[in-house]
Amino acid sequence: MIRRRMLPGAVAVAAVTASVLLLGTVPAAVAVVPGAETAETPTPSPEPIPIADDPADPVRAAEYWLDGAGIREAWRETRGKGVTIAVIDTGIGQPPVTFDGAVLDGTDVSGSGTPDGRTPVGPVDSNHGSWVASLAAGRGNPDGTGMIGVAPEANLLSVSLGFGASASVPFAEQVAKAMHWAVDHGADIINLSFTTNTLDWDESWDEAFMYAFEHDVVVVVAAGNRGSGTSMVGAPATIPGVLTVGGVDQTGTASREASTQGITIGISAPSESLLGMSADGTVVSWDGTSGAAPIVAGAAALVRAAHPELDAANVINRIIKTAIEVPGARQPQDPLYGYGLLDANAAVTATVPPVSANPMGDLEDWIRVHRRAESPDEPEPEPTTSPVVVPPLPAAEPPTEPGSPLLPTAESLRYGTLPLLAVTVPGILVGLGVTAAARRIRTERGRRAPTP
């Protein structure tokens, strides 16, 4: 259901809640506490880069995360130029201005979209992909008004997925194909704003996600939302190596409906009262980690643009290590907040020691441990002990010559007739003796009886 309300300046905004399983989803807005200090020592900021940005514009003013998550500050350094974000979703629409010059290429893997991936797919929430893309890299109007994304100079790839009955291709197959296509077409970052609500994933995703990691791609994934039935994170948010994004409200508190929990959450970002540009040019307000994820994907684009020498593992590391700690949250990684709240400016400018491995895990190791028993190429285990040798049984004795069935054999005499006689004859003799004794006793009693 869409509720229309008016923002200051008579800008129409439709209020929408995205709660589609495939979209992983109810995006939630994350508020970062302004002015909070990080543990890292920030480097001096360069001269501000001119940017058309009117904070007084009602739409721009509604994007509270631009200041709350340190995004406007990060724009002094970079706005993501030269970095490509692949949005694997329902397809990026073609509203006026917002994506002009932003979408480099696209494809459809659902079997029901258009070849360029720009036609929204699905009967429900078909605008979801456009909302996600506008949060990540929307251009905004030339005069500094209208919705703008976190990395407004980054490029986009549009891959349209189909969910449920809106696709003729199995969902797992679509995702695997989409991951390959995005990598092969130059994605530096892949955004996945959907969940399967299951911890495990199709085995085809092992190779697809490894393909992305091996090609140095940052994969950002939505944690999912309680409001749409996701009580715990599900795949792809459970895949080692992805940066899973939880959601918070405007105060920086974990969202009750527009987020979920799980040990794989790496960072939190706004997930409530977000804005999104629909394919028809309408700006809507929506909730969910489906929107928190592209905010982080945009921040990753800012980091990659400012530090092109960094690999994907170090981009992720900068984002989580510069996060604003949440008072009372478990350290270092909380099941609600991950490492803390997104601070895009600190992620871009702070001094962060490099790492040699992805802090969110190693999918290759996971595959080696958990898929080993299922792998047809796995060699058979070598025996650890010598087999026990059992001596053969002695040969059976040859059968005797057959005799007459009416005559006893040696075996029947030995084991049948003789034992039977040994028991029967003494029994008969004892019985005869007892009978004779009884007769004598009766005879004696008859002699001694008195005569009447």
Summary of the structure (lengths in Angstrom):
residues: 452
radius of gyration: 39.9
end to end distance: 127.2
largest distance: 155.6
contacts: 1653
relative contact order: 0.16
helix: 31%
strand: 15%
